[in-house]
Amino acid sequence: MERDSDEGRMADVRAQLHFTSGALSFGLEMFGDHIAEREGYNEHKGLDAIRFYLMNQFGWLPRDVNAMSVEEMRFLLAEEMHGWTLPIEARGSYPHLDRKAWESGA
């Protein structure tokens, strides 16, 4: 019986890990919208805006930026993202995560 309980806890941990990873990706994509607005981009939004920004900022080629994972892009933009918060209208958009959780950094 103990084994079932351990497997259930492991499943819960894995589910939370994937949920959190998705929430972080969603936040990064929303930050891309912020960059697009700040930089005056007309065509690029979300992750495309982040890729375009990184190419312009560092002179990297599209193939190099396109090869980056979202975790790598988030790492590169961490200092720029410091203090930025998700827009109020987007805080209730991610499934099962309410506005208070976003405000607390969850």
N, C-alpha and C positions, 0 to 999 in steps of 0.2 A: 504494500500500500504506500509506503514511503516513496518508492520510485515514481509513482504517479504524481505525487505532490511535487517532487523535484522537477519532473518534466513540465508540470503546469507552471511552476515558477519560472523555469527557463523560457517557456513559450511567452510568458508575460514580459520578461526582460527583453527578449528578442523583438516582440511587438512594439514595446516602448522605444527601443533603439531605432527601429525603422520609422516609427511615427516622428520621433525627434529629428531624424535625418531629413525626412520630408519637410518638416516645419522649417528647418534651417535652409533648405533649398528654396522653399517658398519665400522666406525672408530675403535671401540673396537676390532672387528674381525681382522682388519688389524694390530692393535697393537699386537694381538696374534701371527701373522706371524713374527713380529719383535722379540717378546720374543722367539719364536721357533728358529729363526736364532741365536739370542744372546746366548741362552742356549744350542745350539747344538742339538736340538731335531730332530730326524729322522722321527718319525711317527706322531707327533702332530703338527697341524697348526691351526690358527684361534682361535675360542672359545675353542676348545679342548686343545690347547697349554696353554691358560689362565687357564683353569681348572687344568691341569697337574701342571702348575707352582704354583698355589695356594695350591694344595695338598702338593707339595714338600716344599714350602716356610713356610707353617704354620702347616704342619702335619695333615691337615684335611682329613677326609675320603671322598671317591668319592661321597657317597650319600649326604654329606653335601654340597660339591661344586656343584654337579649337581642340587641341590635344589635352588641355587642362581639365581636370575634374572640378566639380563645383567646390570641393573641399580646398583645392589649390587656389581657386579664384577667391574664395572667402578668406583664406590666409593672406593673400596679396592685398586684399582690401580691408583687412581687419582694422587698421589704424584709421582709415577713412570712415569706416562704419561706426567707429567708437562714438557713442552718444546719439547716434541715429536711431529713431524708433519707427516702427511700422506705422503708416498713416492710419488714422482712426477708422476710416471707412474699410480698411482691409483687415483689421484685427479680428473680426468675426468670420472672416472668409475661410480660414483653414478649418477643415472638419474637426469637430469635437475639441476645439481649443478656443476658449472665450477671450474676450478683450482683456480681462484682468490677468490672465496667464501671459498674454503678450506683453503687457505692461511690466510684469514682474521678470521678464526675460526668459520665460519658459519656451 
